[in-house]
Each structure stands twice: as C-alpha cells, then as structure tokens.
Amino acid sequence: MKRILTTLTAFVLPALMFAQEAFVSQEPSKRNVLFEEFTGVQCGNCPRAHVTEAELLAANPGRLFAVNIHAGGFATPYAGDPNLQTEDGTMINAHFGISSYPAAVVSRHKFSGSYDASENYWSSYINQLMGMDSYVNIAAKGDLDWSTRKLSMTVQLYYTGTPSVSSNRIHVAMVQDGIIAKQSNYGYPNPDQETEDGKYIHLHVLRDMLTPALDGEEVTGIAQGSLVEKKFEWDLPTAINSVPLVLQNVHFVVFVTEDQNEVMTVCQAEIAHANAPDNILSMSKAEALVGSECDPSARVSFNLENILGEAVQEVAFTLSSGAGTAEHVETFETPLNEGESVRVTTGSVALATSNNAEEVEVRITGVNGEPYEYEDAGTKITVEAIHRRATAPTSDIVLAICQDRWGSDITWDLKDGEGSVVSSGGPYRDLSGNGTRVNSTPVTLAEGCYTFTIHDVSKDGINTQYGAGYISMQDANSVEFYRHDGKYADSLVIKLDSRFVANEAFPAVAGVQLLPNPARDRAALSFTMEKAGPVRIQVWEKTGSCVLDMGAMNVEAGRTEVEIGLQDLSAGMYFVTLRGEGIDKAVKLVVIR
C-alpha cells in the first residue's frame, strides 16, 4: 500500500500545560495486553486456538487486544482464496522465531527465555502481565474519511511513572474482521466463525503495520508527569494482496514498546467516520426454521450487528422464496448501538413445496423508518430451507423411532398447535454393539397441525456408523406414510398434518365433494361458498409434496364445480385441498391406472 506517515506534532509537556487537549488517562494503571496470534488457513489446529482467543477476549474486555498474523507455511492460501499473509506479518513472525502453529506472543514479553507461547500458557501469561504496573498510559483517536480513504490519527502517551528506558516506540497495527476464506480443521470446530457454505470468518487479521513493522515511531525525552502527542496521516488502499480493505471492518490497535519488544500497554483507536453511510448493518450465521403452520413455510434466524453508525430502533427485511415474498419488521425495545449485535427471528415466508430444499433470501430494506441503500455482502443472506411435512391418512398412527446403538442420546416430543406435548419418547436403552432397534409409540390425533421434534445429544442424528436408524410414521393399518433417513445434527423438526383426516370425517360440514373417487384422468371438486372470493386448489402427495397447484381463482357465491386434471399423476393416494376466505378443507383422492 502507499503509506503516508507524517509526524505533524510531537509534544512532550507537563500535563497541566496540556490539560484541555488531553484525552489520555492520567491515573496510574496496570498494563493492557497485546495478543499476537500466529495462525494460518492450512493450520488444522488453529480453529481451536481461535476459540481460546475469543474466550480470552470475552473475559478481558478493554484489557486484551488481538492481532492475528497469518505467516509461515500454514498461511499459504487455498487456490482462489484470499491471501491473508503480509510482508510485515512475515517479518514479525521471523523476528520472534515462530516455527510451530498455532502460537502467540503475549505483549512481546519473554517468558522462560522465549517469546513463543503455546496455547496452554496463554491465559496464565496474560494474567501475569495484566497484574503488572505500567509507567505509561496510551489513547488514540482518529478520523477516517470514506470519500478519500484518508486516516488521520492522534496518539497520546501520559507517563504516570518513571520510564525504565530513555525512549519508547509507538506502533499502529491495522486489523480487519470478517474476511471469508477456507480454513483447515483437524476436528476442532469453531461454529461461531464457520459459515453456512463451509468456509470461515477470519477475525483480527493483520493487514498492515502503519508504522514501521518492528521499530515503530520513536518517542524521546520522556519523563514522569509528561504527556506526549503524535499525529499521523495515512492513505488507506482499497485492497491489500487483492483482498478488499473493507472500512467498516477495519480497526486499529495502538501500542507502546520499550524497544522492538516489551509492550508496556495497548489500546484500540477510537475512530470517527466521515462521509460514511448512516448505518452499516450485517447479517450472519443464518438458520432456517420450520414455519408455525403445516402449509409449507419457513422462518429465518440470524445474527444482526450494527457495525457502524447511529443507534438502530427498527429494521425492515424482505424475505424471498420460490413461492413469493414476505415482509418482516424487527423493533428493538433497547436500541442497537454501534458494535452491538442481536439474534433476530423473522416471521414466516411461504415455500413452493414441502420436503424439498429451497433457498430463502433475507435482505435489509429499511432502518429506522428510512430506506436502507447501503449494499455489501452482509446486507443480504441466503439460507437453504426444508419444510418437512407428513400427512396423516388416519387419526390413529404409530411413531416408530429406529435408533442406532446410542439410544440414550435420543429424545422426542409431539406438540399440538397450542404447543402442548401430546406424546414423547426417549431416552432409550443403548445397545451392546452397533446396530438398530425400533421403538414404537401409538398416537391418536385430533384435527390440527402438530410439530414432531427429535433431539440427539451427540449431535449426529440416528443414522450413523453405529447403526442406520430412521424415523417412520405409519397409519392405522401399519402402512408407512412418511419416512426420514435419520440423518440430522442436533435436532430435526417435522410438521404432522392431521387436518385432512378430520375434514374427510365430516363431509357434510365441509360442503366439499370429489367425484369420481377413485379417479383416472380427471375428477370434479364441488363446494359451496357463502360469498364470492378467491380460492386455491392444490393436490398433495401423502409425503407432503404439492404435485398440482391450480393457483388462485375467483368464484361466485353458491355452489361451484372445478375439474381437476389427473393425467400426469401416478397411481396412489393424494389429498386435494381447498383454501380461501372462510374455507380450509381437504379430501382424500385415490388415483388409479
């Protein structure tokens, strides 16, 4: 990158003469700690270390600051992926003699004769350093103009004690969050940073040392009671190593050392953004959830972060699927401030079919009642949704859970439309060896839409290397009407629709008649409407998939007859649904050949 480094002013003055401009603390304090983690995309143990790093940062807010340096042989990028290595990172890696990964250097302090600290010692070393007094405090403020990409920064040091050296050095590291690239994993998952498509969200990535990589900017003439101020300017590029430098994801870690090593204290610069959007929001970690009804639908749950800008009270979203669009507005009781995140779950959007994978896109369309016009990778998110649905042909059914060896992992429940548990099962007895066993539970259904949920403690489902289990639903005659292969992670949800059973039992009330039945090529559906309006006729397989959709049609009040073409359907049992204002009925249809 083109670097413009200008020391505009360098004051070394007694604090009282500088009191009105000083923003650095003048109170004696302990050391804050710099955590430089050496990592790489081909380092299979590094995701585990990233989890440890995240836990340490969460435990020490405002005291611990991370810079992740991609260097060494494990940092070679995968083909077509971003290159997260930098010239400065390679230089720092060599300076500290890092040869195995993951590793860390903690405040560039030498422990037991070595700077290189293995993961087992990170927490202990951090705590030791945080307990030490620092003779100097540091603070930094900057202005970043998005139109020119110019960064102006002021760094202040205040000496609360007597320095042990004649000069110090100021260092500014530019780090970036949210870079998506592949990451090797030797069985150490890091779900917080894994993406839905199998890639990885890299955090705290060193993009450049804005001051000389090891030497920093020297500060001389230091003494207890003095305040030092230095001002810098840099032009930030649009990309480094062809990896975009995304301004809302960039942070600046500023620290002071005694030489090239021994960090006395550290901070993150406070940045004011000029000519930036009012808000930059980002969605991540999306998950599709089954809709609350038996008709094909899904909700989407995701993390929403206010990365930059004013507090957010309300966000509008548009959900798009193969069946159309839906709107969702999320209102926050407590405004979402810059840097904060929250989990959002939308309302339902209709899906085109049941039991088939379908993409649902969620896009941010408005913030605080105004259109949202900023677009980047985080302003829309796509997730694969499957609305699993079974249609009960009889009111008496059997739920059969074929377990693998580890039956004690399995629990399930069946809830009615009000959320009350009507049946449940598990945990089951483990088998003595690999294999399967069927656990059957009879259930009597009333009219309605039920939710069947099965859980697995080991998060590997019931069709595993320990036995090919499955889920089976059978009618009163022991005929299977739904089967799932048992391959899921921690849980699986299936909607169980018994509305068709109840409707067929009361044809007079329904006012619906289907003739002939059984039928070959066509059948006539007749029904009575109290008033004119739109209705929709669909034909469903017993597995829950829609095989014929006649769309919405406007009908007059009174008796109506609609012909349904069956010539493209295979022989078997189906359900014909009729839905409209004041009517939601279904009848069983048998097609013969």
C-alpha positions as CSV (number, residue, x, y, z in Angstrom):
1,M,0.0,0.0,0.0
2,K,1.0,3.6,-0.5
3,R,2.0,4.8,3.0
4,I,1.9,8.4,4.0
5,L,3.3,8.7,7.5
6,T,3.6,12.3,8.8
7,T,4.5,13.2,12.3
8,L,2.8,16.6,12.4
9,T,3.4,17.4,16.1
10,A,5.4,15.8,18.9
11,F,4.7,17.4,22.2
12,V,6.5,16.5,25.4
13,L,5.0,18.8,28.0
14,P,3.9,18.8,31.6
15,A,0.4,17.6,32.0
16,L,-1.0,20.8,33.4
17,M,0.1,22.8,30.3
18,F,-1.8,20.3,28.1
19,A,-4.8,19.6,30.2
20,Q,-7.6,20.9,27.9
21,E,-6.5,18.8,24.9
22,A,-5.5,15.6,26.8
23,F,-7.8,12.6,26.3
24,V,-5.4,10.0,27.6
25,S,-5.9,8.9,31.3
26,Q,-3.5,10.4,33.8
27,E,-4.3,7.9,36.5
28,P,-1.8,5.1,37.3
29,S,-2.9,1.8,35.8
30,K,-1.9,-1.8,35.1
31,R,-0.8,-3.0,31.7
32,N,-3.2,-3.7,29.0
33,V,-2.0,-6.7,26.9
34,L,-1.3,-7.2,23.2
35,F,-2.1,-10.7,22.0
36,E,-0.4,-11.5,18.6
37,E,-1.6,-14.9,17.5
38,F,0.3,-16.6,14.7
39,T,-2.0,-18.6,12.5
40,G,-2.8,-19.9,9.0
41,V,-5.6,-21.1,6.8
42,Q,-4.0,-24.5,6.4
43,C,-3.3,-24.9,10.2
44,G,-5.8,-27.6,11.3
45,N,-5.3,-26.8,15.0
46,C,-5.8,-23.1,14.6
47,P,-9.7,-23.1,14.8
48,R,-9.3,-24.5,18.3
49,A,-6.9,-21.7,19.2
50,H,-9.3,-19.1,17.7
51,V,-11.9,-20.4,20.2
52,T,-9.4,-19.9,23.0
53,E,-8.6,-16.4,21.8
54,A,-12.2,-15.5,21.7
55,E,-12.8,-16.7,25.2
56,L,-9.8,-14.7,26.5
57,L,-11.0,-11.6,24.7
58,A,-14.5,-12.0,26.2
59,A,-13.1,-12.4,29.6
60,N,-10.9,-9.3,29.4
61,P,-12.8,-6.6,27.6
62,G,-10.8,-3.4,27.2
63,R,-7.7,-5.0,28.6
64,L,-6.7,-7.5,25.9
65,F,-6.3,-6.7,22.2
66,A,-5.8,-9.3,19.4
67,V,-3.8,-9.2,16.2
68,N,-3.9,-12.4,14.2
69,I,-0.8,-12.8,12.0
70,H,-1.0,-15.2,9.0
71,A,2.6,-16.3,8.4
72,G,4.7,-19.4,7.8
73,G,4.0,-22.4,5.7
74,F,0.5,-23.0,7.0
75,A,-0.6,-19.5,5.9
76,T,-0.3,-20.3,2.1
77,P,-3.8,-19.6,0.7
78,Y,-6.0,-22.2,-0.9
79,A,-6.4,-21.8,-4.7
80,G,-8.7,-18.9,-5.5
81,D,-8.9,-17.8,-1.8
82,P,-7.8,-14.5,-0.2
83,N,-4.1,-14.3,0.7
84,L,-4.0,-13.1,4.3
85,Q,-0.2,-13.0,4.5
86,T,1.6,-9.7,4.6
87,E,5.1,-8.6,4.4
88,D,5.0,-7.0,7.8
89,G,3.5,-10.2,9.3
90,T,6.2,-12.4,7.8
91,M,8.8,-10.0,9.3
92,I,7.3,-10.2,12.8
93,N,7.0,-14.0,12.5
94,A,10.7,-14.2,11.7
95,H,11.7,-11.7,14.4
96,F,10.1,-13.9,17.1
97,G,11.2,-17.2,15.6
98,I,7.8,-18.7,15.3
99,S,8.1,-22.2,13.8
100,S,5.0,-24.1,15.0
101,Y,1.4,-23.1,14.8
102,P,-0.8,-22.0,16.5
103,A,1.4,-19.9,18.7
104,A,1.2,-16.5,20.3
105,V,3.5,-13.7,21.5
106,V,2.0,-12.0,24.6
107,S,2.8,-8.3,24.8
108,R,6.2,-9.2,23.2
109,H,7.4,-10.3,26.7
110,K,9.9,-13.1,27.1
111,F,8.6,-15.9,29.4
112,S,11.1,-18.6,30.5
113,G,13.6,-17.4,27.8
114,S,11.1,-17.5,24.9
115,Y,8.6,-15.1,23.2
116,D,6.8,-18.0,21.6
117,A,3.9,-19.1,23.9
118,S,1.9,-22.3,23.3
119,E,-1.8,-22.3,23.8
120,N,-1.7,-23.9,27.3
121,Y,0.1,-20.9,28.7
122,W,-1.8,-18.0,27.1
123,S,-4.2,-17.4,30.0
124,S,-1.5,-17.6,32.6
125,Y,0.8,-15.2,30.8
126,I,-2.0,-12.7,30.1
127,N,-3.0,-12.6,33.8
128,Q,0.7,-12.1,34.8
129,L,1.1,-9.1,32.6
130,M,-2.2,-7.6,33.5
131,G,-1.1,-7.6,37.1
132,M,2.0,-5.5,36.3
133,D,2.1,-1.7,36.7
134,S,2.6,0.4,33.6
135,Y,4.5,3.6,33.8
136,V,2.7,4.9,30.7
137,N,-0.9,5.2,29.5
138,I,-2.0,5.3,25.9
139,A,-5.0,6.5,24.0
140,A,-5.7,7.1,20.3
141,K,-8.4,8.9,18.3
142,G,-8.7,9.1,14.5
143,D,-10.9,10.4,11.7
144,L,-11.5,8.3,8.6
145,D,-12.9,9.9,5.5
146,W,-14.6,7.3,3.3
147,S,-14.6,9.5,0.2
148,T,-10.8,10.0,0.3
149,R,-9.9,6.9,2.4
150,K,-7.6,9.2,4.4
151,L,-7.0,8.3,8.1
152,S,-5.8,11.0,10.5
153,M,-4.8,9.7,13.9
154,T,-3.7,11.3,17.2
155,V,-1.9,9.2,19.7
156,Q,-1.2,10.4,23.2
157,L,1.0,8.9,25.9
158,Y,0.9,10.0,29.5
159,Y,3.7,9.0,31.9
160,T,2.4,8.2,35.4
161,G,5.7,6.8,36.5
162,T,9.4,6.9,35.7
163,P,10.3,5.1,32.4
164,S,13.0,2.4,32.7
165,V,14.3,3.4,29.3
166,S,15.3,6.7,27.6
167,S,12.8,6.3,24.7
168,N,9.7,4.4,23.7
169,R,8.2,3.4,20.4
170,I,4.6,3.8,19.2
171,H,3.1,1.1,16.9
172,V,-0.1,1.1,14.9
173,A,-1.5,-2.2,13.6
174,M,-4.4,-2.2,11.1
175,V,-6.5,-5.3,11.5
176,Q,-9.7,-6.5,9.7
177,D,-12.6,-8.7,10.7
178,G,-15.0,-10.6,8.5
179,I,-12.6,-11.9,5.8
180,I,-14.1,-15.1,4.3
181,A,-11.7,-17.9,3.3
182,K,-11.3,-21.6,3.7
183,Q,-9.8,-22.9,6.9
184,S,-8.4,-26.3,7.7
185,N,-9.8,-28.0,10.7
186,Y,-8.4,-31.1,12.4
187,G,-11.7,-31.9,14.2
188,Y,-11.7,-28.7,16.2
189,P,-14.9,-26.9,15.1
190,N,-15.4,-23.2,15.7
191,P,-19.1,-22.7,14.9
192,D,-19.0,-19.0,15.7
193,Q,-16.7,-18.4,12.8
194,E,-17.8,-21.2,10.4
195,T,-20.1,-20.1,7.5
196,E,-23.1,-21.9,6.1
197,D,-21.2,-22.9,2.9
198,G,-18.3,-24.5,4.7
199,K,-15.9,-21.5,4.8
200,Y,-14.6,-19.5,7.7
201,I,-14.9,-15.9,9.1
202,H,-11.4,-14.7,9.9
203,L,-11.1,-12.1,12.6
204,H,-8.4,-9.7,13.8
205,V,-6.4,-10.3,10.6
206,L,-3.3,-8.1,10.4
207,R,-3.5,-6.2,7.1
208,D,-0.6,-3.8,7.6
209,M,1.6,-2.2,10.3
210,L,1.0,1.5,9.6
211,T,4.2,2.3,11.5
212,P,7.5,0.6,10.7
213,A,6.8,-3.1,11.3
214,L,9.3,-3.7,14.2
215,D,10.7,-0.3,15.0
216,G,7.5,1.8,15.3
217,E,7.8,5.6,15.8
218,E,10.4,6.6,18.4
219,V,9.4,8.8,21.3
220,T,12.2,10.5,23.2
221,G,12.6,13.0,26.1
222,I,10.1,11.1,28.2
223,A,9.7,11.5,32.0
224,Q,7.1,11.1,34.8
225,G,4.3,13.7,34.5
226,S,4.9,14.3,30.8
227,L,2.3,14.0,28.0
228,V,3.4,13.0,24.5
229,E,1.2,13.6,21.5
230,K,1.9,12.5,17.9
231,K,-0.2,12.9,14.9
232,F,-0.2,10.7,11.8
233,E,-1.9,10.5,8.4
234,W,-2.2,7.6,6.1
235,D,-4.0,6.9,2.8
236,L,-5.7,3.5,3.0
237,P,-5.8,1.4,-0.1
238,T,-9.0,-0.3,-1.5
239,A,-7.2,-3.7,-1.3
240,I,-4.1,-5.4,0.1
241,N,-2.9,-8.5,-1.7
242,S,-6.1,-8.3,-3.8
243,V,-8.2,-8.7,-0.6
244,P,-10.6,-5.7,-0.2
245,L,-9.9,-3.5,2.7
246,V,-13.5,-3.1,4.0
247,L,-13.6,0.1,6.0
248,Q,-16.4,-0.8,8.4
249,N,-14.5,-4.0,9.4
250,V,-11.1,-2.3,10.0
251,H,-9.8,-1.5,13.5
252,F,-6.5,0.0,14.7
253,V,-4.6,-1.5,17.6
254,V,-2.1,1.0,19.0
255,F,0.6,0.0,21.5
256,V,3.8,1.4,23.0
257,T,7.0,-0.7,23.5
258,E,10.4,-0.1,25.1
259,D,12.3,-1.3,22.0
260,Q,11.1,-3.6,19.3
261,N,9.7,-5.8,22.1
262,E,8.2,-5.5,25.6
263,V,4.8,-3.9,25.2
264,M,4.0,-1.6,28.1
265,T,0.3,-1.0,27.2
266,V,-2.1,-1.1,24.3
267,C,-5.5,0.3,23.2
268,Q,-7.8,0.3,20.2
269,A,-8.1,3.7,18.5
270,E,-11.5,5.4,18.7
271,I,-12.4,6.2,15.0
272,A,-14.9,8.8,13.8
273,H,-16.1,8.0,10.3
274,A,-16.8,10.9,7.8
275,N,-18.8,10.6,4.6
276,A,-19.9,7.1,5.6
277,P,-23.4,5.6,5.4
278,D,-25.8,6.4,8.3
279,N,-25.7,2.8,9.2
280,I,-23.9,-0.3,8.2
281,L,-25.6,-3.5,9.3
282,S,-24.5,-7.1,8.8
283,M,-26.3,-10.4,9.0
284,S,-24.5,-13.7,9.7
285,K,-25.0,-17.2,11.0
286,A,-28.4,-17.7,9.4
287,E,-30.5,-20.8,10.1
288,A,-33.8,-21.8,8.5
289,L,-36.6,-22.7,11.0
290,V,-39.8,-24.6,10.2
291,G,-42.8,-22.3,9.9
292,S,-45.5,-22.5,12.6
293,E,-48.1,-23.9,10.2
294,C,-48.4,-27.1,8.2
295,D,-48.6,-25.3,4.9
296,P,-45.0,-25.0,3.5
297,S,-43.3,-22.1,5.1
298,A,-40.1,-21.2,6.9
299,R,-38.7,-18.6,9.2
300,V,-35.1,-17.4,9.3
301,S,-32.9,-16.8,12.4
302,F,-29.7,-14.8,12.1
303,N,-27.3,-12.5,13.9
304,L,-27.7,-8.8,13.2
305,E,-24.9,-6.5,14.0
306,N,-24.8,-2.7,13.9
307,I,-21.3,-2.4,12.6
308,L,-21.2,1.3,12.1
309,G,-23.5,4.3,12.6
310,E,-26.3,5.6,14.7
311,A,-28.4,3.6,17.1
312,V,-31.0,1.3,15.4
313,Q,-34.5,1.2,16.8
314,E,-36.2,-0.6,13.8
315,V,-35.1,-2.7,10.9
316,A,-37.2,-3.8,7.9
317,F,-36.5,-7.0,6.0
318,T,-37.8,-8.6,2.8
319,L,-37.8,-12.4,2.6
320,S,-37.9,-14.1,-0.8
321,S,-38.5,-17.7,-1.7
322,G,-39.8,-19.7,-4.7
323,A,-43.3,-19.0,-3.6
324,G,-43.0,-15.2,-3.3
325,T,-42.0,-12.6,-0.8
326,A,-42.9,-11.6,2.8
327,E,-42.0,-8.5,4.9
328,H,-40.7,-8.5,8.5
329,V,-40.1,-5.5,10.7
330,E,-38.0,-6.0,13.9
331,T,-38.3,-3.4,16.6
332,F,-35.9,-3.3,19.5
333,E,-37.0,-2.3,23.0
334,T,-33.4,-1.2,23.6
335,P,-31.8,0.5,20.6
336,L,-29.0,-1.5,18.9
337,N,-25.9,0.7,19.3
338,E,-22.8,0.6,17.2
339,G,-20.8,-2.5,17.8
340,E,-23.7,-4.4,19.3
341,S,-25.4,-7.5,17.9
342,V,-28.7,-9.4,18.5
343,R,-30.3,-12.6,17.3
344,V,-33.3,-11.9,15.0
345,T,-36.0,-14.4,14.0
346,T,-38.3,-13.4,11.2
347,G,-41.9,-14.3,10.6
348,S,-42.8,-17.0,8.0
349,V,-42.4,-16.8,4.3
350,A,-44.3,-19.3,2.1
351,L,-42.3,-22.1,0.3
352,A,-43.1,-23.6,-3.0
353,T,-43.1,-27.2,-1.8
354,S,-42.7,-29.4,1.2
355,N,-39.9,-31.8,1.8
356,N,-37.6,-30.2,-0.8
357,A,-34.6,-27.9,-0.3
358,E,-35.4,-24.3,-1.3
359,E,-33.4,-21.1,-1.0
360,V,-34.7,-18.2,1.1
361,E,-33.1,-14.8,0.8
362,V,-33.3,-12.2,3.5
363,R,-32.4,-8.6,2.6
364,I,-32.3,-5.5,4.8
365,T,-34.6,-2.9,3.2
366,G,-35.1,-0.2,5.8
367,V,-33.6,1.2,9.0
368,N,-35.4,3.5,11.5
369,G,-38.2,4.0,9.0
370,E,-35.9,5.1,6.2
371,P,-34.9,3.1,3.1
372,Y,-31.6,1.2,3.5
373,E,-29.4,1.9,0.5
374,Y,-26.0,0.6,1.5
375,E,-25.2,-2.8,0.0
376,D,-22.4,-5.2,0.7
377,A,-22.1,-9.0,1.4
378,G,-23.7,-8.6,4.9
379,T,-26.9,-6.8,3.8
380,K,-28.4,-9.9,2.4
381,I,-28.1,-13.5,3.4
382,T,-29.3,-16.8,1.8
383,V,-30.2,-20.0,3.6
384,E,-31.4,-23.3,2.5
385,A,-34.8,-24.2,4.0
386,I,-36.7,-27.5,4.0
387,H,-40.3,-27.7,5.3
388,R,-40.6,-31.3,6.3
389,R,-44.2,-32.3,6.4
390,A,-46.1,-35.6,6.8
391,T,-49.8,-36.0,6.1
392,A,-51.6,-38.5,8.4
393,P,-54.2,-40.5,6.4
394,T,-55.8,-41.8,9.7
395,S,-56.3,-40.4,13.1
396,D,-54.6,-43.3,14.8
397,I,-50.9,-43.5,13.8
398,V,-47.7,-45.1,15.1
399,L,-44.4,-43.1,15.5
400,A,-41.5,-45.5,15.0
401,I,-38.0,-44.4,16.0
402,C,-35.4,-46.8,14.8
403,Q,-32.4,-45.9,16.9
404,D,-28.7,-46.5,16.3
405,R,-26.6,-48.0,19.1
406,W,-26.8,-44.9,21.3
407,G,-30.5,-44.8,22.2
408,S,-29.7,-42.8,25.3
409,D,-28.9,-39.8,23.1
410,I,-32.4,-39.7,21.7
411,T,-35.5,-37.8,22.9
412,W,-38.5,-36.6,21.0
413,D,-41.9,-34.9,21.5
414,L,-45.1,-34.3,19.6
415,K,-46.8,-31.0,20.3
416,D,-50.2,-29.8,19.1
417,G,-50.9,-26.4,17.6
418,E,-51.1,-24.8,21.1
419,G,-47.6,-26.1,22.0
420,S,-48.8,-28.7,24.4
421,V,-47.0,-32.0,24.4
422,V,-49.3,-34.8,23.4
423,S,-46.7,-37.6,23.2
424,S,-43.0,-38.0,23.8
425,G,-40.3,-40.7,23.9
426,G,-36.7,-41.4,24.9
427,P,-34.1,-41.6,26.0
428,Y,-33.9,-45.2,25.0
429,R,-31.7,-48.1,26.2
430,D,-28.3,-48.3,24.5
431,L,-27.5,-51.4,22.5
432,S,-24.5,-53.6,23.5
433,G,-23.0,-53.2,20.0
434,N,-23.5,-51.3,16.7
435,G,-27.0,-51.9,15.2
436,T,-30.6,-50.7,15.4
437,R,-33.8,-51.2,17.3
438,V,-37.3,-49.9,16.6
439,N,-39.1,-48.0,19.4
440,S,-42.8,-47.7,18.5
441,T,-45.4,-45.3,20.1
442,P,-49.1,-45.2,19.1
443,V,-50.7,-41.8,19.0
444,T,-54.3,-40.7,18.4
445,L,-54.5,-37.3,16.5
446,A,-57.3,-34.7,16.6
447,E,-57.7,-32.3,13.8
448,G,-54.8,-29.9,13.5
449,C,-51.2,-29.2,12.8
450,Y,-48.7,-31.0,15.0
451,T,-44.9,-30.5,15.4
452,F,-42.7,-33.5,15.8
453,T,-39.2,-32.7,17.1
454,I,-36.4,-35.2,17.7
455,H,-33.1,-34.4,19.5
456,D,-29.7,-36.1,19.6
457,V,-27.3,-35.3,22.5
458,S,-24.2,-36.3,20.4
459,K,-25.5,-34.0,17.5
460,D,-25.0,-36.7,14.9
461,G,-28.6,-38.0,14.3
462,I,-29.6,-41.6,14.5
463,N,-28.2,-42.8,11.1
464,T,-24.5,-43.1,11.9
465,Q,-21.6,-45.5,11.8
466,Y,-23.2,-47.1,14.9
467,G,-26.4,-48.1,13.0
468,A,-28.6,-46.9,10.2
469,G,-31.6,-45.6,12.1
470,Y,-34.6,-43.8,10.7
471,I,-37.9,-42.2,11.6
472,S,-41.1,-43.8,10.4
473,M,-44.8,-42.7,10.6
474,Q,-47.4,-45.4,10.0
475,D,-51.2,-45.3,9.6
476,A,-53.8,-47.4,11.5
477,N,-53.1,-50.3,9.1
478,S,-49.3,-50.2,9.7
479,V,-48.8,-48.7,6.3
480,E,-45.9,-46.2,6.3
481,F,-46.9,-42.8,5.1
482,Y,-43.7,-40.9,6.0
483,R,-40.0,-41.8,6.5
484,H,-36.9,-39.8,7.2
485,D,-33.5,-41.3,6.9
486,G,-32.4,-40.2,10.4
487,K,-29.5,-38.1,9.2
488,Y,-29.5,-34.8,11.0
489,A,-27.3,-33.0,13.5
490,D,-28.7,-32.0,17.0
491,S,-32.4,-31.9,16.1
492,L,-35.0,-32.3,13.4
493,V,-38.5,-30.9,13.0
494,I,-41.3,-32.5,11.0
495,K,-44.8,-30.9,10.7
496,L,-47.5,-33.6,11.0
497,D,-50.8,-32.6,9.3
498,S,-54.0,-34.3,10.5
499,R,-56.4,-31.7,9.1
500,F,-57.2,-34.0,6.1
501,V,-58.3,-36.8,8.4
502,A,-60.8,-34.6,10.3
503,N,-62.2,-33.0,7.1
504,E,-62.8,-36.3,5.5
505,A,-64.7,-37.5,8.5
506,F,-67.2,-34.7,8.2
507,P,-68.0,-34.2,4.5
508,A,-71.4,-32.6,5.2
509,V,-69.9,-29.9,7.3
510,A,-67.2,-29.3,4.8
511,G,-69.6,-29.0,1.9
512,V,-66.9,-30.4,-0.3
513,Q,-67.4,-33.3,-2.7
514,L,-64.9,-35.0,-5.1
515,L,-66.2,-37.3,-7.8
516,P,-65.4,-39.8,-9.1
517,N,-63.2,-41.2,-6.4
518,P,-61.2,-43.3,-7.2
519,A,-60.5,-41.5,-10.5
520,R,-58.3,-42.0,-13.5
521,D,-57.7,-38.9,-15.7
522,R,-60.0,-36.3,-14.1
523,A,-62.2,-35.6,-11.1
524,A,-64.7,-32.8,-10.2
525,L,-64.4,-30.9,-7.0
526,S,-67.6,-29.2,-5.9
527,F,-68.0,-26.9,-3.0
528,T,-70.3,-24.1,-1.6
529,M,-69.1,-20.6,-0.9
530,E,-71.2,-18.2,1.3
531,K,-69.9,-15.2,-0.6
532,A,-67.7,-14.6,-3.7
533,G,-64.0,-14.6,-3.3
534,P,-60.6,-16.2,-4.2
535,V,-59.9,-19.9,-3.5
536,R,-56.9,-22.0,-4.2
537,I,-57.0,-25.7,-5.1
538,Q,-53.9,-27.9,-4.7
539,V,-53.1,-31.6,-4.9
540,W,-50.6,-33.1,-2.5
541,E,-48.8,-36.4,-2.2
542,K,-49.1,-38.2,1.2
543,T,-45.5,-37.3,1.8
544,G,-46.4,-33.6,1.9
545,S,-45.2,-32.5,-1.6
546,C,-47.5,-30.4,-3.8
547,V,-47.9,-32.1,-7.2
548,L,-50.5,-29.9,-8.7
549,D,-51.3,-26.2,-8.0
550,M,-54.2,-24.8,-9.8
551,G,-53.5,-21.3,-8.4
552,A,-55.8,-18.7,-7.1
553,M,-59.2,-18.4,-8.8
554,N,-62.2,-16.1,-8.1
555,V,-65.5,-17.9,-7.6
556,E,-69.1,-16.7,-7.1
557,A,-71.2,-17.3,-4.1
558,G,-73.1,-20.6,-4.1
559,R,-72.2,-24.0,-5.5
560,T,-69.1,-24.2,-7.7
561,E,-67.6,-27.2,-9.6
562,V,-63.9,-27.3,-10.7
563,E,-62.5,-30.0,-12.9
564,I,-59.0,-31.3,-11.9
565,G,-56.8,-33.0,-14.5
566,L,-55.1,-36.1,-13.1
567,Q,-53.5,-37.5,-16.2
568,D,-49.9,-36.5,-15.1
569,L,-50.3,-38.2,-11.7
570,S,-49.1,-41.7,-10.9
571,A,-51.4,-44.2,-9.2
572,G,-51.7,-43.7,-5.5
573,M,-53.3,-41.8,-2.7
574,Y,-53.4,-38.0,-2.7
575,F,-55.1,-35.1,-0.8
576,V,-57.0,-32.3,-2.5
577,T,-57.0,-29.0,-0.5
578,L,-59.4,-26.1,-1.0
579,R,-58.4,-22.9,0.8
580,G,-59.9,-19.4,0.7
581,E,-61.7,-16.9,3.0
582,G,-63.8,-18.9,5.4
583,I,-62.8,-22.3,3.9
584,D,-59.9,-24.6,4.6
585,K,-60.9,-28.2,3.6
586,A,-59.3,-31.3,2.2
587,V,-60.5,-34.7,0.9
588,K,-58.6,-37.9,0.1
589,L,-58.3,-38.8,-3.6
590,V,-57.2,-42.2,-5.0
591,V,-55.8,-42.2,-8.5
592,I,-56.0,-45.5,-10.4
593,R,-54.4,-46.5,-13.7
